[in-house]
Amino acid sequence: MRPASGTLAAVAEDAAIDVGREVDFTPDVLRHIAGTTHTREGTDIVETARRCALPSQADRRATSKRLTTDR
């Protein structure tokens, strides 16, 4: 494994994250660690991801058009 460097190394150290020896410590690994931790703590990660998405007005309009409505 290449050692974590720069900002990620600081994040891992500050959060006391054991980066292990089997994979490179990358933003993707950090995302997986966060997702696993939230899941184990009972956090609704779907809701968390939805809040982080920041859809534009165009995204919202497109989604609204796909909704089924009774007429």
PDB file with SEQRES, HELIX, SHEET and CRYST1 records, atoms N, CA, C and O in Angstrom:
SEQRES   1 A   71  MET ARG PRO ALA SER GLY THR LEU ALA ALA VAL ALA GLU          
SEQRES   2 A   71  ASP ALA ALA ILE ASP VAL GLY ARG GLU VAL ASP PHE THR          
SEQRES   3 A   71  PRO ASP VAL LEU ARG HIS ILE ALA GLY THR THR HIS THR          
SEQRES   4 A   71  ARG GLU GLY THR ASP ILE VAL GLU THR ALA ARG ARG CYS          
SEQRES   5 A   71  ALA LEU PRO SER GLN ALA ASP ARG ARG ALA THR SER LYS          
SEQRES   6 A   71  ARG LEU THR THR ASP ARG                                      
HELIX    1 AA1 GLY A    6  ASP A   14  1                                   9    
HELIX    2 AA2 PRO A   27  ARG A   40  1                                  14    
HELIX    3 AA3 ILE A   45  CYS A   52  1                                   8    
HELIX    4 AA4 GLN A   57  ARG A   66  1                                  10    
CRYST1    1.000    1.000    1.000  90.00  90.00  90.00 P 1           1          
ATOM      1  N   MET A   1       0.838  -1.180   0.000  1.00  0.00           N  
ATOM      2  CA  MET A   1       0.000   0.000   0.000  1.00  0.00           C  
ATOM      3  C   MET A   1       0.875   1.231   0.000  1.00  0.00           C  
ATOM      4  O   MET A   1       1.860   1.302   0.734  1.00  0.00           O  
ATOM      5  N   ARG A   2       0.520   2.195  -0.816  1.00  0.00           N  
ATOM      6  CA  ARG A   2       1.190   3.484  -0.741  1.00  0.00           C  
ATOM      7  C   ARG A   2       0.642   4.217   0.470  1.00  0.00           C  
ATOM      8  O   ARG A   2      -0.556   4.130   0.742  1.00  0.00           O  
ATOM      9  N   PRO A   3       1.464   4.922   1.191  1.00  0.00           N  
ATOM     10  CA  PRO A   3       0.962   5.637   2.366  1.00  0.00           C  
ATOM     11  C   PRO A   3       0.046   6.778   1.953  1.00  0.00           C  
ATOM     12  O   PRO A   3       0.205   7.364   0.882  1.00  0.00           O  
ATOM     13  N   ALA A   4      -0.916   7.085   2.819  1.00  0.00           N  
ATOM     14  CA  ALA A   4      -1.768   8.239   2.584  1.00  0.00           C  
ATOM     15  C   ALA A   4      -0.894   9.477   2.636  1.00  0.00           C  
ATOM     16  O   ALA A   4       0.062   9.543   3.408  1.00  0.00           O  
ATOM     17  N   SER A   5      -1.223  10.446   1.820  1.00  0.00           N  
ATOM     18  CA  SER A   5      -0.386  11.645   1.805  1.00  0.00           C  
ATOM     19  C   SER A   5      -1.251  12.896   1.843  1.00  0.00           C  
ATOM     20  O   SER A   5      -2.442  12.852   1.532  1.00  0.00           O  
ATOM     21  N   GLY A   6      -0.650  13.990   2.221  1.00  0.00           N  
ATOM     22  CA  GLY A   6      -1.309  15.281   2.170  1.00  0.00           C  
ATOM     23  C   GLY A   6      -2.558  15.368   3.011  1.00  0.00           C  
ATOM     24  O   GLY A   6      -2.581  14.952   4.169  1.00  0.00           O  
ATOM     25  N   THR A   7      -3.600  15.915   2.410  1.00  0.00           N  
ATOM     26  CA  THR A   7      -4.850  16.159   3.110  1.00  0.00           C  
ATOM     27  C   THR A   7      -5.479  14.876   3.627  1.00  0.00           C  
ATOM     28  O   THR A   7      -5.962  14.840   4.759  1.00  0.00           O  
ATOM     29  N   LEU A   8      -5.482  13.834   2.826  1.00  0.00           N  
ATOM     30  CA  LEU A   8      -6.084  12.575   3.283  1.00  0.00           C  
ATOM     31  C   LEU A   8      -5.350  11.996   4.480  1.00  0.00           C  
ATOM     32  O   LEU A   8      -5.977  11.436   5.378  1.00  0.00           O  
ATOM     33  N   ALA A   9      -4.050  12.122   4.505  1.00  0.00           N  
ATOM     34  CA  ALA A   9      -3.288  11.641   5.653  1.00  0.00           C  
ATOM     35  C   ALA A   9      -3.686  12.411   6.901  1.00  0.00           C  
ATOM     36  O   ALA A   9      -3.820  11.828   7.977  1.00  0.00           O  
ATOM     37  N   ALA A  10      -3.875  13.707   6.763  1.00  0.00           N  
ATOM     38  CA  ALA A  10      -4.285  14.524   7.908  1.00  0.00           C  
ATOM     39  C   ALA A  10      -5.683  14.146   8.377  1.00  0.00           C  
ATOM     40  O   ALA A  10      -5.935  14.078   9.580  1.00  0.00           O  
ATOM     41  N   VAL A  11      -6.598  13.899   7.436  1.00  0.00           N  
ATOM     42  CA  VAL A  11      -7.954  13.488   7.790  1.00  0.00           C  
ATOM     43  C   VAL A  11      -7.920  12.160   8.536  1.00  0.00           C  
ATOM     44  O   VAL A  11      -8.561  12.011   9.576  1.00  0.00           O  
ATOM     45  N   ALA A  12      -7.179  11.204   8.011  1.00  0.00           N  
ATOM     46  CA  ALA A  12      -7.086   9.890   8.643  1.00  0.00           C  
ATOM     47  C   ALA A  12      -6.488  10.001  10.042  1.00  0.00           C  
ATOM     48  O   ALA A  12      -6.974   9.371  10.981  1.00  0.00           O  
ATOM     49  N   GLU A  13      -5.452  10.790  10.176  1.00  0.00           N  
ATOM     50  CA  GLU A  13      -4.817  10.941  11.480  1.00  0.00           C  
ATOM     51  C   GLU A  13      -5.756  11.627  12.470  1.00  0.00           C  
ATOM     52  O   GLU A  13      -5.909  11.160  13.599  1.00  0.00           O  
ATOM     53  N   ASP A  14      -6.389  12.731  12.061  1.00  0.00           N  
ATOM     54  CA  ASP A  14      -7.299  13.463  12.946  1.00  0.00           C  
ATOM     55  C   ASP A  14      -8.492  12.615  13.382  1.00  0.00           C  
ATOM     56  O   ASP A  14      -8.978  12.741  14.505  1.00  0.00           O  
ATOM     57  N   ALA A  15      -8.957  11.748  12.475  1.00  0.00           N  
ATOM     58  CA  ALA A  15     -10.130  10.917  12.767  1.00  0.00           C  
ATOM     59  C   ALA A  15      -9.745   9.565  13.368  1.00  0.00           C  
ATOM     60  O   ALA A  15     -10.612   8.732  13.634  1.00  0.00           O  
ATOM     61  N   ALA A  16      -8.466   9.351  13.578  1.00  0.00           N  
ATOM     62  CA  ALA A  16      -7.967   8.078  14.103  1.00  0.00           C  
ATOM     63  C   ALA A  16      -8.428   6.903  13.244  1.00  0.00           C  
ATOM     64  O   ALA A  16      -8.842   5.868  13.764  1.00  0.00           O  
ATOM     65  N   ILE A  17      -8.352   7.074  11.920  1.00  0.00           N  
ATOM     66  CA  ILE A  17      -8.734   6.023  10.975  1.00  0.00           C  
ATOM     67  C   ILE A  17      -7.503   5.176  10.672  1.00  0.00           C  
ATOM     68  O   ILE A  17      -6.467   5.687  10.247  1.00  0.00           O  
ATOM     69  N   ASP A  18      -7.638   3.874  10.899  1.00  0.00           N  
ATOM     70  CA  ASP A  18      -6.579   2.948  10.535  1.00  0.00           C  
ATOM     71  C   ASP A  18      -6.728   2.680   9.048  1.00  0.00           C  
ATOM     72  O   ASP A  18      -7.677   2.018   8.626  1.00  0.00           O  
ATOM     73  N   VAL A  19      -5.799   3.191   8.252  1.00  0.00           N  
ATOM     74  CA  VAL A  19      -5.932   3.056   6.803  1.00  0.00           C  
ATOM     75  C   VAL A  19      -5.595   1.664   6.311  1.00  0.00           C  
ATOM     76  O   VAL A  19      -5.811   1.358   5.138  1.00  0.00           O  
ATOM     77  N   GLY A  20      -5.076   0.822   7.170  1.00  0.00           N  
ATOM     78  CA  GLY A  20      -4.807  -0.559   6.793  1.00  0.00           C  
ATOM     79  C   GLY A  20      -3.652  -0.695   5.831  1.00  0.00           C  
ATOM     80  O   GLY A  20      -2.954   0.275   5.538  1.00  0.00           O  
ATOM     81  N   ARG A  21      -3.455  -1.903   5.343  1.00  0.00           N  
ATOM     82  CA  ARG A  21      -2.321  -2.177   4.466  1.00  0.00           C  
ATOM     83  C   ARG A  21      -2.763  -2.817   3.144  1.00  0.00           C  
ATOM     84  O   ARG A  21      -1.932  -3.077   2.275  1.00  0.00           O  
ATOM     85  N   GLU A  22      -4.055  -3.068   2.994  1.00  0.00           N  
ATOM     86  CA  GLU A  22      -4.504  -3.843   1.841  1.00  0.00           C  
ATOM     87  C   GLU A  22      -4.865  -3.000   0.626  1.00  0.00           C  
ATOM     88  O   GLU A  22      -4.833  -3.499  -0.499  1.00  0.00           O  
ATOM     89  N   VAL A  23      -5.206  -1.733   0.831  1.00  0.00           N  
ATOM     90  CA  VAL A  23      -5.608  -0.887  -0.289  1.00  0.00           C  
ATOM     91  C   VAL A  23      -5.001   0.492  -0.131  1.00  0.00           C  
ATOM     92  O   VAL A  23      -4.600   0.878   0.967  1.00  0.00           O  
ATOM     93  N   ASP A  24      -4.931   1.232  -1.222  1.00  0.00           N  
ATOM     94  CA  ASP A  24      -4.506   2.626  -1.147  1.00  0.00           C  
ATOM     95  C   ASP A  24      -5.577   3.415  -0.417  1.00  0.00           C  
ATOM     96  O   ASP A  24      -6.766   3.131  -0.560  1.00  0.00           O  
ATOM     97  N   PHE A  25      -5.168   4.396   0.357  1.00  0.00           N  
ATOM     98  CA  PHE A  25      -6.124   5.252   1.055  1.00  0.00           C  
ATOM     99  C   PHE A  25      -6.477   6.388   0.114  1.00  0.00           C  
ATOM    100  O   PHE A  25      -5.684   7.303  -0.106  1.00  0.00           O  
ATOM    101  N   THR A  26      -7.682   6.314  -0.438  1.00  0.00           N  
ATOM    102  CA  THR A  26      -8.139   7.268  -1.445  1.00  0.00           C  
ATOM    103  C   THR A  26      -9.458   7.895  -0.983  1.00  0.00           C  
ATOM    104  O   THR A  26     -10.040   7.442   0.002  1.00  0.00           O  
ATOM    105  N   PRO A  27      -9.935   8.928  -1.678  1.00  0.00           N  
ATOM    106  CA  PRO A  27     -11.249   9.476  -1.339  1.00  0.00           C  
ATOM    107  C   PRO A  27     -12.351   8.419  -1.393  1.00  0.00           C  
ATOM    108  O   PRO A  27     -13.297   8.472  -0.606  1.00  0.00           O  
ATOM    109  N   ASP A  28     -12.238   7.468  -2.307  1.00  0.00           N  
ATOM    110  CA  ASP A  28     -13.238   6.409  -2.409  1.00  0.00           C  
ATOM    111  C   ASP A  28     -13.238   5.536  -1.153  1.00  0.00           C  
ATOM    112  O   ASP A  28     -14.301   5.181  -0.643  1.00  0.00           O  
ATOM    113  N   VAL A  29     -12.053   5.193  -0.657  1.00  0.00           N  
ATOM    114  CA  VAL A  29     -11.955   4.411   0.573  1.00  0.00           C  
ATOM    115  C   VAL A  29     -12.550   5.201   1.731  1.00  0.00           C  
ATOM    116  O   VAL A  29     -13.270   4.640   2.556  1.00  0.00           O  
ATOM    117  N   LEU A  30     -12.259   6.490   1.800  1.00  0.00           N  
ATOM    118  CA  LEU A  30     -12.815   7.332   2.854  1.00  0.00           C  
ATOM    119  C   LEU A  30     -14.339   7.357   2.775  1.00  0.00           C  
ATOM    120  O   LEU A  30     -15.012   7.320   3.805  1.00  0.00           O  
ATOM    121  N   ARG A  31     -14.886   7.420   1.572  1.00  0.00           N  
ATOM    122  CA  ARG A  31     -16.343   7.396   1.390  1.00  0.00           C  
ATOM    123  C   ARG A  31     -16.932   6.083   1.885  1.00  0.00           C  
ATOM    124  O   ARG A  31     -17.975   6.076   2.538  1.00  0.00           O  
ATOM    125  N   HIS A  32     -16.269   4.975   1.579  1.00  0.00           N  
ATOM    126  CA  HIS A  32     -16.746   3.666   2.040  1.00  0.00           C  
ATOM    127  C   HIS A  32     -16.696   3.565   3.566  1.00  0.00           C  
ATOM    128  O   HIS A  32     -17.615   3.034   4.190  1.00  0.00           O  
ATOM    129  N   ILE A  33     -15.623   4.076   4.154  1.00  0.00           N  
ATOM    130  CA  ILE A  33     -15.522   4.075   5.618  1.00  0.00           C  
ATOM    131  C   ILE A  33     -16.671   4.869   6.220  1.00  0.00           C  
ATOM    132  O   ILE A  33     -17.307   4.421   7.174  1.00  0.00           O  
ATOM    133  N   ALA A  34     -16.939   6.051   5.664  1.00  0.00           N  
ATOM    134  CA  ALA A  34     -18.021   6.889   6.179  1.00  0.00           C  
ATOM    135  C   ALA A  34     -19.367   6.188   6.027  1.00  0.00           C  
ATOM    136  O   ALA A  34     -20.169   6.180   6.961  1.00  0.00           O  
ATOM    137  N   GLY A  35     -19.622   5.601   4.861  1.00  0.00           N  
ATOM    138  CA  GLY A  35     -20.888   4.901   4.635  1.00  0.00           C  
ATOM    139  C   GLY A  35     -21.077   3.725   5.576  1.00  0.00           C  
ATOM    140  O   GLY A  35     -22.166   3.518   6.113  1.00  0.00           O  
ATOM    141  N   THR A  36     -20.015   2.954   5.775  1.00  0.00           N  
ATOM    142  CA  THR A  36     -20.089   1.811   6.683  1.00  0.00           C  
ATOM    143  C   THR A  36     -20.335   2.270   8.118  1.00  0.00           C  
ATOM    144  O   THR A  36     -21.158   1.694   8.829  1.00  0.00           O  
ATOM    145  N   THR A  37     -19.622   3.304   8.534  1.00  0.00           N  
ATOM    146  CA  THR A  37     -19.790   3.825   9.891  1.00  0.00           C  
ATOM    147  C   THR A  37     -21.216   4.317  10.105  1.00  0.00           C  
ATOM    148  O   THR A  37     -21.830   4.008  11.126  1.00  0.00           O  
ATOM    149  N   HIS A  38     -21.748   5.081   9.152  1.00  0.00           N  
ATOM    150  CA  HIS A  38     -23.121   5.580   9.280  1.00  0.00           C  
ATOM    151  C   HIS A  38     -24.126   4.436   9.320  1.00  0.00           C  
ATOM    152  O   HIS A  38     -25.068   4.467  10.112  1.00  0.00           O  
ATOM    153  N   THR A  39     -23.937   3.434   8.479  1.00  0.00           N  
ATOM    154  CA  THR A  39     -24.848   2.290   8.458  1.00  0.00           C  
ATOM    155  C   THR A  39     -24.827   1.555   9.794  1.00  0.00           C  
ATOM    156  O   THR A  39     -25.878   1.199  10.327  1.00  0.00           O  
ATOM    157  N   ARG A  40     -23.653   1.334  10.323  1.00  0.00           N  
ATOM    158  CA  ARG A  40     -23.538   0.637  11.612  1.00  0.00           C  
ATOM    159  C   ARG A  40     -24.172   1.431  12.750  1.00  0.00           C  
ATOM    160  O   ARG A  40     -24.640   0.850  13.729  1.00  0.00           O  
ATOM    161  N   GLU A  41     -24.188   2.762  12.623  1.00  0.00           N  
ATOM    162  CA  GLU A  41     -24.784   3.610  13.656  1.00  0.00           C  
ATOM    163  C   GLU A  41     -26.277   3.831  13.442  1.00  0.00           C  
ATOM    164  O   GLU A  41     -26.925   4.514  14.235  1.00  0.00           O  
ATOM    165  N   GLY A  42     -26.826   3.254  12.371  1.00  0.00           N  
ATOM    166  CA  GLY A  42     -28.255   3.360  12.112  1.00  0.00           C  
ATOM    167  C   GLY A  42     -28.675   4.604  11.356  1.00  0.00           C  
ATOM    168  O   GLY A  42     -29.866   4.911  11.296  1.00  0.00           O  
ATOM    169  N   THR A  43     -27.732   5.326  10.777  1.00  0.00           N  
ATOM    170  CA  THR A  43     -28.050   6.525  10.004  1.00  0.00           C  
ATOM    171  C   THR A  43     -28.666   6.128   8.665  1.00  0.00           C  
ATOM    172  O   THR A  43     -28.214   5.175   8.029  1.00  0.00           O  
ATOM    173  N   ASP A  44     -29.685   6.850   8.242  1.00  0.00           N  
ATOM    174  CA  ASP A  44     -30.297   6.621   6.936  1.00  0.00           C  
ATOM    175  C   ASP A  44     -29.379   7.221   5.878  1.00  0.00           C  
ATOM    176  O   ASP A  44     -29.440   8.422   5.614  1.00  0.00           O  
ATOM    177  N   ILE A  45     -28.528   6.396   5.269  1.00  0.00           N  
ATOM    178  CA  ILE A  45     -27.549   6.935   4.324  1.00  0.00           C  
ATOM    179  C   ILE A  45     -28.185   7.384   3.014  1.00  0.00           C  
ATOM    180  O   ILE A  45     -27.621   8.216   2.303  1.00  0.00           O  
ATOM    181  N   VAL A  46     -29.361   6.839   2.690  1.00  0.00           N  
ATOM    182  CA  VAL A  46     -30.056   7.300   1.484  1.00  0.00           C  
ATOM    183  C   VAL A  46     -30.496   8.752   1.679  1.00  0.00           C  
ATOM    184  O   VAL A  46     -30.329   9.583   0.786  1.00  0.00           O  
ATOM    185  N   GLU A  47     -31.055   9.050   2.848  1.00  0.00           N  
ATOM    186  CA  GLU A  47     -31.466  10.423   3.142  1.00  0.00           C  
ATOM    187  C   GLU A  47     -30.254  11.343   3.181  1.00  0.00           C  
ATOM    188  O   GLU A  47     -30.309  12.470   2.687  1.00  0.00           O  
ATOM    189  N   THR A  48     -29.167  10.868   3.763  1.00  0.00           N  
ATOM    190  CA  THR A  48     -27.944  11.670   3.828  1.00  0.00           C  
ATOM    191  C   THR A  48     -27.437  11.980   2.424  1.00  0.00           C  
ATOM    192  O   THR A  48     -27.062  13.117   2.137  1.00  0.00           O  
ATOM    193  N   ALA A  49     -27.423  10.984   1.557  1.00  0.00           N  
ATOM    194  CA  ALA A  49     -26.969  11.187   0.179  1.00  0.00           C  
ATOM    195  C   ALA A  49     -27.902  12.135  -0.565  1.00  0.00           C  
ATOM    196  O   ALA A  49     -27.450  12.966  -1.352  1.00  0.00           O  
ATOM    197  N   ARG A  50     -29.203  12.011  -0.316  1.00  0.00           N  
ATOM    198  CA  ARG A  50     -30.164  12.884  -0.988  1.00  0.00           C  
ATOM    199  C   ARG A  50     -29.910  14.340  -0.612  1.00  0.00           C  
ATOM    200  O   ARG A  50     -29.965  15.220  -1.471  1.00  0.00           O  
ATOM    201  N   ARG A  51     -29.636  14.599   0.657  1.00  0.00           N  
ATOM    202  CA  ARG A  51     -29.384  15.968   1.092  1.00  0.00           C  
ATOM    203  C   ARG A  51     -28.094  16.516   0.511  1.00  0.00           C  
ATOM    204  O   ARG A  51     -27.959  17.729   0.346  1.00  0.00           O  
ATOM    205  N   CYS A  52     -27.145  15.648   0.200  1.00  0.00           N  
ATOM    206  CA  CYS A  52     -25.852  16.094  -0.329  1.00  0.00           C  
ATOM    207  C   CYS A  52     -25.876  16.299  -1.840  1.00  0.00           C  
ATOM    208  O   CYS A  52     -24.925  16.846  -2.399  1.00  0.00           O  
ATOM    209  N   ALA A  53     -26.942  15.872  -2.510  1.00  0.00           N  
ATOM    210  CA  ALA A  53     -26.980  15.889  -3.971  1.00  0.00           C  
ATOM    211  C   ALA A  53     -27.054  17.291  -4.568  1.00  0.00           C  
ATOM    212  O   ALA A  53     -26.498  17.523  -5.641  1.00  0.00           O  
ATOM    213  N   LEU A  54     -27.722  18.230  -3.906  1.00  0.00           N  
ATOM    214  CA  LEU A  54     -27.889  19.601  -4.380  1.00  0.00           C  
ATOM    215  C   LEU A  54     -28.385  19.686  -5.829  1.00  0.00           C  
ATOM    216  O   LEU A  54     -27.682  20.214  -6.690  1.00  0.00           O  
ATOM    217  N   PRO A  55     -29.590  19.172  -6.104  1.00  0.00           N  
ATOM    218  CA  PRO A  55     -30.120  19.249  -7.470  1.00  0.00           C  
ATOM    219  C   PRO A  55     -30.405  20.692  -7.879  1.00  0.00           C  
ATOM    220  O   PRO A  55     -30.759  21.530  -7.050  1.00  0.00           O  
ATOM    221  N   SER A  56     -30.245  20.959  -9.156  1.00  0.00           N  
ATOM    222  CA  SER A  56     -30.552  22.289  -9.694  1.00  0.00           C  
ATOM    223  C   SER A  56     -32.056  22.405  -9.931  1.00  0.00           C  
ATOM    224  O   SER A  56     -32.782  21.419  -9.808  1.00  0.00           O  
ATOM    225  N   GLN A  57     -32.518  23.593 -10.268  1.00  0.00           N  
ATOM    226  CA  GLN A  57     -33.931  23.785 -10.608  1.00  0.00           C  
ATOM    227  C   GLN A  57     -34.305  22.926 -11.817  1.00  0.00           C  
ATOM    228  O   GLN A  57     -35.398  22.361 -11.859  1.00  0.00           O  
ATOM    229  N   ALA A  58     -33.412  22.823 -12.794  1.00  0.00           N  
ATOM    230  CA  ALA A  58     -33.677  21.997 -13.975  1.00  0.00           C  
ATOM    231  C   ALA A  58     -33.817  20.522 -13.576  1.00  0.00           C  
ATOM    232  O   ALA A  58     -34.673  19.816 -14.109  1.00  0.00           O  
ATOM    233  N   ASP A  59     -32.988  20.060 -12.651  1.00  0.00           N  
ATOM    234  CA  ASP A  59     -33.095  18.683 -12.155  1.00  0.00           C  
ATOM    235  C   ASP A  59     -34.452  18.461 -11.505  1.00  0.00           C  
ATOM    236  O   ASP A  59     -35.096  17.436 -11.731  1.00  0.00           O  
ATOM    237  N   ARG A  60     -34.882  19.414 -10.705  1.00  0.00           N  
ATOM    238  CA  ARG A  60     -36.168  19.296 -10.015  1.00  0.00           C  
ATOM    239  C   ARG A  60     -37.326  19.282 -11.004  1.00  0.00           C  
ATOM    240  O   ARG A  60     -38.267  18.504 -10.849  1.00  0.00           O  
ATOM    241  N   ARG A  61     -37.262  20.133 -12.015  1.00  0.00           N  
ATOM    242  CA  ARG A  61     -38.331  20.143 -13.035  1.00  0.00           C  
ATOM    243  C   ARG A  61     -38.382  18.810 -13.774  1.00  0.00           C  
ATOM    244  O   ARG A  61     -39.459  18.266 -14.017  1.00  0.00           O  
ATOM    245  N   ALA A  62     -37.209  18.288 -14.129  1.00  0.00           N  
ATOM    246  CA  ALA A  62     -37.160  17.012 -14.853  1.00  0.00           C  
ATOM    247  C   ALA A  62     -37.734  15.886 -13.990  1.00  0.00           C  
ATOM    248  O   ALA A  62     -38.452  15.022 -14.493  1.00  0.00           O  
ATOM    249  N   THR A  63     -37.423  15.897 -12.714  1.00  0.00           N  
ATOM    250  CA  THR A  63     -37.961  14.886 -11.802  1.00  0.00           C  
ATOM    251  C   THR A  63     -39.463  15.020 -11.676  1.00  0.00           C  
ATOM    252  O   THR A  63     -40.179  14.018 -11.676  1.00  0.00           O  
ATOM    253  N   SER A  64     -39.947  16.242 -11.570  1.00  0.00           N  
ATOM    254  CA  SER A  64     -41.391  16.476 -11.455  1.00  0.00           C  
ATOM    255  C   SER A  64     -42.139  15.952 -12.673  1.00  0.00           C  
ATOM    256  O   SER A  64     -43.244  15.426 -12.544  1.00  0.00           O  
ATOM    257  N   LYS A  65     -41.550  16.091 -13.840  1.00  0.00           N  
ATOM    258  CA  LYS A  65     -42.196  15.619 -15.070  1.00  0.00           C  
ATOM    259  C   LYS A  65     -42.293  14.098 -15.113  1.00  0.00           C  
ATOM    260  O   LYS A  65     -43.158  13.556 -15.801  1.00  0.00           O  
ATOM    261  N   ARG A  66     -41.425  13.409 -14.394  1.00  0.00           N  
ATOM    262  CA  ARG A  66     -41.438  11.937 -14.389  1.00  0.00           C  
ATOM    263  C   ARG A  66     -42.416  11.369 -13.375  1.00  0.00           C  
ATOM    264  O   ARG A  66     -42.683  10.167 -13.393  1.00  0.00           O  
ATOM    265  N   LEU A  67     -42.959  12.201 -12.489  1.00  0.00           N  
ATOM    266  CA  LEU A  67     -43.884  11.716 -11.475  1.00  0.00           C  
ATOM    267  C   LEU A  67     -45.213  11.297 -12.096  1.00  0.00           C  
ATOM    268  O   LEU A  67     -45.701  11.934 -13.030  1.00  0.00           O  
ATOM    269  N   THR A  68     -45.786  10.235 -11.578  1.00  0.00           N  
ATOM    270  CA  THR A  68     -47.088   9.787 -12.020  1.00  0.00           C  
ATOM    271  C   THR A  68     -48.156  10.593 -11.299  1.00  0.00           C  
ATOM    272  O   THR A  68     -48.113  10.757 -10.079  1.00  0.00           O  
ATOM    273  N   THR A  69     -49.098  11.084 -12.058  1.00  0.00           N  
ATOM    274  CA  THR A  69     -50.185  11.851 -11.441  1.00  0.00           C  
ATOM    275  C   THR A  69     -51.522  11.299 -11.907  1.00  0.00           C  
ATOM    276  O   THR A  69     -51.647  10.762 -13.008  1.00  0.00           O  
ATOM    277  N   ASP A  70     -52.522  11.446 -11.039  1.00  0.00           N  
ATOM    278  CA  ASP A  70     -53.878  11.078 -11.403  1.00  0.00           C  
ATOM    279  C   ASP A  70     -54.539  12.323 -11.986  1.00  0.00           C  
ATOM    280  O   ASP A  70     -54.407  13.418 -11.440  1.00  0.00           O  
ATOM    281  N   ARG A  71     -55.247  12.150 -13.090  1.00  0.00           N  
ATOM    282  CA  ARG A  71     -55.924  13.294 -13.713  1.00  0.00           C  
ATOM    283  C   ARG A  71     -57.376  12.987 -13.883  1.00  0.00           C  
ATOM    284  O   ARG A  71     -58.128  13.819 -14.390  1.00  0.00           O  
TER     285      ARG A  71                                                      
END                                                                             
